[in-house]
Amino acid sequence: KQWYQRRVRVNYNVKLFIEMAHRFANSRSAQLLTTSRQWVLVDATGQDLEGMTRTVCKLLEGRHKPIYSKTMDLGDNLVVINTRKMVIPEKKVYWWYSGYASGHRHVYAKDFHLFRPTECLRLQVEFKLDKLFPQYVKDRMSRLYLFPDEDYPYAANISKVIEGPNNVYRSLADYTENDIANFVEAPDSRLREPKPLYEWDDLD
């Protein structure tokens, strides 16, 4: 009996050791994923400028991590593609002043976005980042990589791909003739003239 009990006790200790080793490995990998800087890819096609700015600032500051602290820079490396296809508000204006007389200049964001498709998002992100520690702003902006099209040189580094904050709907040109023919029409909600239920009903 003693030999049998000793054998059972040894087997139980081995199983317990293996289980603890697995737990340590899983927790260690989770810690590494939490503390290390990952490379995140975001597609900006059809995304709003404000919503995309909030998402980018959240990833650069590390606010999506459970160990987030304002005193530490825990953000990830962020690659944003297709910034040319972003939705820019029509009434947004960028202006600056040279300091001299008649030195005021301004440009609409929709026009500025045509010849510099990455600058609108970069300026917006730099303005929205937390300024508690100014030295962190430069470091966080250095981890932001903006590309107007789908081509980018960091494909081997990407470890995570996330979607934008807004739902992207297909345009009419993306639908086929079969899809348009089988499209479910919405019920007619226009106001119609009331009809009496019975002949003796007076609608007036």
Secondary structure, DSSP 8 states (H G I E B T S, - for coil): -HHHHHHHHHHHHHHHHHHHHHHHHHHHHHHHHHHS--EEEEE-TT-BHHHHHHHHHHHHHTTTSTT--TTS----EEEEE-GGG-B--TT-EEEEE-SSTT-EEEEEHHHHHHH-TTHHHHHHHHHHS--SSHHHHHHHHHTEEE-SSS--S-TTT--EEE--SS-----GGGS-HHHHHT-------S------SSTT----
